[in-house]
Every structure is written in structure tokens, then in C-alpha cells.
Amino acid sequence: MNMNSTFFPTTTRAPRQWHVLDAKDQPLGRLATRAAELLRGKHKPTFTPYLDEGDFVVVLNAALVKLTGNKIEQKTAFSHSAHPGGLRLIPYKRLLAEHPEKAITRAVSGMLCKNTMRAKMLTRLKVYRDATHPHSAQQPQIKVPA
């Protein structure tokens, strides 16, 4: 390889790894940024913005994730069907009680790049309400968000 040339990766060189994040008592935003970084592959030295080189992420204990400040009372999940009267606002207090997996997935989705790669990256995000998961055969690495 010529020393004056720039290296442009064309395919993923390393196999995708599996990471486990424990959401117990973690702030939702901190957990989501760590998961988005792993899904996008920004932790790898060969990170390239236009390639999908990210890893698999398993989030455990989604029901125990925390919101800081008054967000548990004030924050709402917004969605609209694009039809008249299609506005749907769900308070995060109810969302975390009924579907904590959706709350984490929404937070991670909002932190990924807004293009066609986002849907592919989100298929590698696995969120579970409690501490059990069916991915032990992949021998995931245990990670705790900093």
C-alpha cells in the first residue's frame, strides 16, 4: 500500500460483535447515546460515515431505566398519522410502565442518522424488559454505559 494514499474501506472487515447494556438505574439519554454509538460503529478505528459497520446491541432491564428531573411527568411521546385528528401524545410515565422497550427504541432511533441505514441499524438493537435474553449463543460482551 502506498503511504501517500488514503484508505477507503469498501466492505466490513471485522465480524459484528454483540454488546450487552444494562439499563438498570441508567438515564435514558446516556443509555441511548451509548447504544447508538455501538450500532453505528463509531467505537471502531475503521469507522466510515457512509458504511454500516456497527455491532449488535442487547439492552436488558428496560423497565428499570430512569428519566432525570421532571421528565417522567412532563415528557411525551409524539406521533402523528398524517390524517386530520391523527395526533397521538403518550406521557412517558405511561410509556415506561406499559412499553419500556419502545421508549428505549425511540430514544436510540432519534440519535441515529436519518437515512436508509437507520432502519438497518435498528434491526440490530434488541431490547428486553428484564434481565433474560435469548442471545447467549452469540457470547455477547458485557458493557456498562459510562
C-alpha positions as CSV (number, residue, x, y, z in Angstrom):
1,M,0.0,0.0,0.0
2,N,1.3,3.4,-1.0
3,M,2.0,5.6,2.1
4,N,0.6,8.7,0.3
5,S,-2.8,7.2,-0.4
6,T,-5.9,7.5,1.8
7,F,-7.5,4.3,3.0
8,F,-11.2,3.9,1.9
9,P,-12.9,0.8,3.3
10,T,-15.3,-0.8,0.9
11,T,-16.7,-3.7,3.0
12,T,-16.8,-4.5,6.6
13,R,-13.5,-6.1,7.6
14,A,-14.3,-7.4,11.1
15,P,-17.3,-9.5,12.1
16,R,-20.1,-7.8,14.0
17,Q,-19.8,-8.2,17.8
18,W,-22.5,-8.4,20.4
19,H,-22.7,-5.9,23.3
20,V,-25.0,-6.1,26.3
21,L,-26.0,-2.9,28.0
22,D,-27.7,-3.0,31.4
23,A,-30.4,-0.2,31.7
24,K,-30.9,-0.6,35.4
25,D,-30.9,2.8,37.0
26,Q,-29.3,4.4,33.9
27,P,-30.6,7.7,32.5
28,L,-32.4,7.1,29.2
29,G,-30.4,9.5,27.2
30,R,-27.0,8.2,28.3
31,L,-28.0,4.7,27.6
32,A,-29.4,5.7,24.1
33,T,-26.2,7.5,23.1
34,R,-24.0,4.5,24.1
35,A,-26.3,2.1,22.1
36,A,-26.4,4.5,19.1
37,E,-22.6,4.7,19.1
38,L,-22.3,0.9,19.1
39,L,-24.9,0.4,16.4
40,R,-23.3,3.0,14.1
41,G,-19.8,1.6,14.7
42,K,-18.2,4.9,15.9
43,H,-16.2,2.9,18.5
44,K,-14.2,1.1,15.8
45,P,-11.0,2.5,14.4
46,T,-12.2,1.8,10.8
47,F,-15.4,3.9,11.2
48,T,-16.6,5.3,7.9
49,P,-19.7,7.5,7.9
50,Y,-21.2,6.0,4.7
51,L,-20.7,2.4,5.7
52,D,-22.8,0.3,8.1
53,E,-20.1,-1.2,10.3
54,G,-21.9,-1.3,13.6
55,D,-22.4,-4.1,16.1
56,F,-25.4,-5.8,17.7
57,V,-26.7,-4.3,20.9
58,V,-28.8,-6.1,23.6
59,V,-30.4,-3.8,26.2
60,L,-31.5,-5.5,29.4
61,N,-33.7,-4.3,32.2
62,A,-35.6,-1.8,30.1
63,A,-38.3,-1.5,32.7
64,L,-35.7,-0.1,35.2
65,V,-34.4,2.8,33.0
66,K,-34.6,6.2,34.6
67,L,-35.6,9.7,33.5
68,T,-33.9,12.6,35.3
69,G,-35.5,15.8,36.5
70,N,-39.3,16.2,35.9
71,K,-39.2,14.4,32.6
72,I,-41.2,11.4,33.9
73,E,-44.1,13.9,34.4
74,Q,-43.6,16.4,31.6
75,K,-42.1,14.4,28.6
76,T,-44.5,13.0,26.0
77,A,-44.0,10.7,23.0
78,F,-45.3,12.4,19.9
79,S,-46.7,10.7,16.8
80,H,-49.0,11.7,14.0
81,S,-50.7,9.6,11.4
82,A,-50.7,12.5,8.8
83,H,-54.5,12.3,8.9
84,P,-56.7,15.0,10.4
85,G,-57.0,14.3,14.1
86,G,-54.2,11.8,14.0
87,L,-52.1,13.3,16.7
88,R,-51.1,10.9,19.5
89,L,-49.4,12.1,22.6
90,I,-48.4,9.4,25.2
91,P,-46.9,10.6,28.5
92,Y,-43.6,8.9,29.2
93,K,-44.8,7.8,32.6
94,R,-47.4,5.6,30.9
95,L,-45.0,4.6,28.1
96,L,-42.3,3.4,30.5
97,A,-44.9,1.5,32.6
98,E,-46.5,-0.3,29.6
99,H,-43.8,-0.5,26.9
100,P,-40.3,0.4,28.2
101,E,-38.8,-1.3,25.1
102,K,-40.5,1.3,22.8
103,A,-39.1,4.2,24.9
104,I,-35.6,3.0,24.5
105,T,-36.0,2.2,20.8
106,R,-37.4,5.7,20.2
107,A,-34.5,7.3,22.0
108,V,-31.9,5.3,20.1
109,S,-33.7,5.9,16.8
110,G,-33.6,9.6,17.3
111,M,-29.8,9.5,17.8
112,L,-29.1,7.6,14.6
113,C,-28.5,9.2,11.2
114,K,-31.8,10.0,9.4
115,N,-31.3,8.0,6.3
116,T,-31.9,4.5,4.9
117,M,-29.2,3.0,7.2
118,R,-31.2,3.8,10.3
119,A,-33.7,1.0,9.7
120,K,-31.0,-1.5,9.1
121,M,-29.2,-0.4,12.3
122,L,-32.3,-0.6,14.4
123,T,-32.8,-4.3,13.4
124,R,-29.6,-5.0,15.3
125,L,-31.0,-3.4,18.5
126,K,-32.6,-5.9,20.8
127,V,-34.4,-4.5,23.9
128,Y,-35.8,-6.7,26.7
129,R,-37.9,-5.7,29.7
130,D,-36.0,-7.9,32.2
131,A,-32.5,-9.4,32.6
132,T,-33.1,-12.6,30.4
133,H,-32.4,-12.7,26.7
134,P,-32.1,-15.5,24.1
135,H,-28.7,-14.3,22.6
136,S,-26.3,-16.2,24.9
137,A,-25.2,-18.3,22.0
138,Q,-23.6,-15.2,20.4
139,Q,-21.4,-14.8,23.5
140,P,-22.1,-11.1,24.0
141,Q,-19.6,-8.8,25.8
142,I,-21.0,-7.2,28.9
143,K,-20.8,-3.4,28.8
144,V,-21.9,-0.8,31.3
145,P,-22.6,2.7,30.0
146,A,-20.2,5.2,31.3
